[in-house]
C-alpha cells in the first residue's frame, strides 16, 4: 500500500506524459539508449526541477501530434512553432532552429527559384509534420505528395528513388547521412523552404505553472543548452 501511495504521489507531482519521434539529432537511439539534443535538454530540466526521470514514449509523429492535441497533460518534442500551431499548444523553448529544404537527387538537373518549378514532380514528407504543412501551404498537387510515417521512411522513399524530392531539415538530413553512412553526393539542396524554431509543445490544458517552470529552467540552463547545441551541431 505504501508503494502504491508513493506512485500516486509521484504522478500527482508530475502528471505529464512525454512523446517524441525518432528524428536525429533531436531524438534518436544510440546503443539502445534514447539521446539527442531535445532528450538531453528535457532531462536537464527535470533535474533542475527535482523531477524524477520520466518515461519518454517514442511514436510516429502523427500519433504524437494526435495525443498532444486530444489528451490532457501531454508534451511532444521537438515541434516546430508555426503560425497555425502557435495557439493550439503551450510552448517551452526554443530548443534549436531548423532550416527546412527541398532536396533532389544529385544527378537531377533541376535548377529552380520557386517551388512551382517542380509541381510536376513527386515528393516525400512526414505525415502531420511541418514538412507536410510547408508543402501543403503551396499549390503542390496533393496526389504527388507521399506522406511517410517517419523521417526514416521518407528518407527510404527518396534514396530508393521512389520520389523525386524530399522535404527535410538540414540538421536531420546531415544526422541521417552520418548514421546511415550515406554519401553527401546523393543529395542536392535545391530550395530553402523555411527557417523555424523548434520547442517542447505542451497540451493546451497543461497547468501554466508547469510550463512556466520549464521555461524558467531552460533559461537558467543557458550554458548547458548551448554546449549541447554545439555537441549535436544544432543552432
C-alpha angles and dihedrals in degrees: 000000000000092000091049090051090050091053091049090049091051092050090050091048093054114013099172123122112207127215132183138164130226103264115139134246089020096052130352144131122267117177088347092304123116109235139149138119096287093044093049093046094051090050090053089052091050090051092049091049093047090243118150113242108279130212114262113208113215110210139152111282094247091056093047090050090050092051096050092045096052108022125073123237097019133137131199127191144234101010125168108236104227128171093256092050100042098090095039097069145021116252141216119186151341095251094177143329120254129203112210118207141183106237126202132185111273092239092055119109097216115143108175141166096184135031089240087073090072101040087119092062133082123246138194121219135164115262113257089355125128088256090063091046093050092052094042089054087066128061092258107147107258093216088065094052115093111198109206125200095237144003089261091055093047090049091048091053090052099045090048087054092237087133132034098221142031129203110209143136118268092234092047092051093046092051092046091050090052094047095045094037091236118167117247087224089074093068135060124187106219105167138017107228100185146319112234137172117238123218146173103266120207127196113265095251095053108126111263091229091063093048093045092048091052092050091048091052092047091051091049092049093056096129094049090045091052091049090053091050089054091047093051094038094241129133 
